[in-house]
Amino acid sequence: MSIKAVTPILNVSDVPASLAWFEGLGWRRGFTWGDGGMIAGAADRNVHGPARFASVCAGSSESGEGGEGGADSAQIFLCRNGQGSRGTVLPKFPGDDQTDGVWMSWWVESVAALDAMHAACVARGDLVTMPPTNEPWGVREFHLRHPDGHMFRVSSGLGDPCNER
């Protein structure tokens, strides 16, 4: 069996608000869906009401081409009030792994990009639950909490010892 991609689905309270949150971090909209079906132009709403399901995308394939309309290196689906649970337990200390909601790692291209993203998150008032930290397993990361309690470990490698000469 060959797996083409894995797309996590986040339970969110408000799809348009979540789209705006992700867009503020540099993600872009893939599609939006509402009670009347697909919403033209991936808009937040149409005559049937607000979007209830959507996708956000980031990155692109190295070749710049992908079958079926292009390939993104990352995609997340957003579902209003369904398909999983939201986080309710706030971290008690930096790096607290006992929080709930969905956890996932985002990989950015460099430590400089990670530090810039951290600064942007702090500037816009996002909840950063662990500051950028160089970890013993060879990554620098910080923890970012989505407004609905999902936790993202934003990470970058500190160098590949196999390629250092």
C-alpha positions as CSV (number, residue, x, y, z in Angstrom):
1,M,0.0,0.0,0.0
2,S,1.2,3.5,-0.8
3,I,-0.2,6.4,1.2
4,K,-0.4,9.6,-0.9
5,A,-1.0,12.1,2.0
6,V,-2.4,12.4,5.5
7,T,-4.7,15.3,6.3
8,P,-5.7,16.0,9.9
9,I,-9.2,17.3,10.7
10,L,-9.6,19.8,13.5
11,N,-12.9,20.3,15.3
12,V,-13.3,24.1,15.5
13,S,-16.0,26.3,16.9
14,D,-16.0,28.8,14.0
15,V,-14.6,28.0,10.5
16,P,-14.2,31.6,9.3
17,A,-12.4,32.6,12.5
18,S,-10.1,29.6,12.2
19,L,-9.4,30.4,8.5
20,A,-8.4,33.9,9.5
21,W,-6.2,32.6,12.3
22,F,-4.3,30.2,10.0
23,E,-4.1,32.9,7.3
24,G,-2.4,35.2,9.8
25,L,0.3,32.5,10.1
26,G,0.9,32.4,6.3
27,W,-1.4,29.5,5.5
28,R,-3.9,29.9,2.6
29,R,-7.4,28.7,2.0
30,G,-8.0,25.6,0.0
31,F,-11.8,25.4,-0.2
32,T,-14.8,26.1,1.9
33,W,-18.1,24.2,2.2
34,G,-21.4,25.1,3.7
35,D,-25.0,24.0,3.9
36,G,-25.5,24.8,0.2
37,G,-22.3,22.9,-0.9
38,M,-19.0,24.3,-2.1
39,I,-18.7,28.1,-1.5
40,A,-17.3,30.0,-4.5
41,G,-13.9,31.5,-4.1
42,A,-13.4,29.8,-0.8
43,A,-15.4,32.6,0.8
44,D,-16.3,32.6,4.5
45,R,-20.0,32.3,3.7
46,N,-22.7,32.4,1.0
47,V,-26.5,32.8,1.0
48,H,-26.8,29.5,3.0
49,G,-24.7,30.8,5.9
50,P,-21.1,30.5,7.1
51,A,-18.7,27.8,6.0
52,R,-19.0,24.6,8.1
53,F,-16.0,22.8,6.6
54,A,-12.8,24.1,5.0
55,S,-9.2,23.4,4.3
56,V,-6.0,25.5,4.8
57,C,-2.8,24.7,2.9
58,A,0.9,25.6,3.2
59,G,4.0,24.9,1.2
60,S,4.2,23.3,-2.2
61,S,5.8,20.3,-3.7
62,E,9.4,20.6,-4.7
63,S,8.6,20.1,-8.4
64,G,5.9,22.8,-8.2
65,E,3.6,20.3,-9.8
66,G,1.1,17.9,-8.4
67,G,-1.5,15.8,-9.9
68,E,-5.1,16.8,-9.4
69,G,-4.5,20.6,-9.3
70,G,-1.2,20.9,-7.5
71,A,0.3,19.5,-4.4
72,D,0.7,21.2,-1.0
73,S,3.2,19.9,1.5
74,A,0.7,20.5,4.3
75,Q,-3.1,20.6,4.5
76,I,-5.5,20.7,7.4
77,F,-9.2,20.3,7.3
78,L,-11.4,22.4,9.6
79,C,-14.8,21.1,10.7
80,R,-17.3,23.1,12.8
81,N,-18.4,21.2,15.8
82,G,-17.6,17.7,14.6
83,Q,-15.0,15.1,13.7
84,G,-13.0,15.0,16.9
85,S,-12.8,17.1,20.0
86,R,-11.4,20.5,20.9
87,G,-8.8,21.2,23.6
88,T,-10.2,22.2,27.0
89,V,-7.2,21.7,29.3
90,L,-4.8,24.6,29.4
91,P,-1.1,23.9,29.8
92,K,0.1,24.2,33.4
93,F,3.7,25.0,32.6
94,P,5.8,25.5,29.4
95,G,6.0,22.2,27.5
96,D,3.1,20.6,29.4
97,D,2.1,17.6,27.3
98,Q,-1.1,16.8,29.3
99,T,-3.3,19.2,27.4
100,D,-6.0,17.8,25.1
101,G,-7.2,18.6,21.6
102,V,-5.1,17.6,18.6
103,W,-1.3,17.9,18.7
104,M,0.8,18.1,15.6
105,S,4.2,19.2,14.4
106,W,4.7,21.9,11.8
107,W,8.1,22.0,10.2
108,V,9.5,25.2,8.9
109,E,12.5,25.7,6.6
110,S,15.0,27.2,9.1
111,V,15.6,28.3,12.7
112,A,15.4,31.9,11.4
113,A,11.9,31.2,10.0
114,L,10.9,29.6,13.3
115,D,12.1,32.5,15.3
116,A,10.3,35.0,13.0
117,M,7.1,33.0,13.2
118,H,7.4,33.0,17.0
119,A,7.8,36.8,17.1
120,A,4.8,37.2,14.8
121,C,2.7,35.0,17.0
122,V,3.6,36.9,20.1
123,A,3.0,40.2,18.3
124,R,-0.5,39.2,17.3
125,G,-1.4,37.9,20.8
126,D,-1.4,34.1,20.0
127,L,-1.1,31.8,23.0
128,V,2.5,30.5,22.9
129,T,2.8,27.9,25.6
130,M,6.5,27.2,25.3
131,P,9.1,29.6,23.9
132,P,11.6,28.6,21.2
133,T,13.7,25.9,22.8
134,N,16.7,23.9,21.4
135,E,15.8,20.3,22.2
136,P,18.3,17.5,22.7
137,W,16.8,15.6,19.8
138,G,18.1,18.1,17.3
139,V,15.2,20.5,16.7
140,R,14.3,24.0,17.9
141,E,10.6,24.3,18.6
142,F,7.9,26.4,20.2
143,H,4.4,25.4,21.2
144,L,1.4,27.4,19.7
145,R,-2.2,26.9,20.9
146,H,-5.1,27.4,18.4
147,P,-8.1,29.3,19.9
148,D,-10.0,26.0,20.0
149,G,-7.2,24.3,22.0
150,H,-5.3,22.4,19.4
151,M,-1.6,22.4,20.0
152,F,1.1,22.9,17.3
153,R,4.8,22.1,17.8
154,V,6.4,24.6,15.4
155,S,9.8,23.0,14.7
156,S,13.0,23.3,12.6
157,G,16.0,21.1,12.5
158,L,19.2,22.3,14.1
159,G,21.3,20.7,11.4
160,D,21.7,17.2,10.0
161,P,24.7,15.5,11.6
162,C,24.7,13.0,8.7
163,N,25.4,15.8,6.2
164,E,27.9,17.8,8.2
165,R,31.6,17.4,7.2
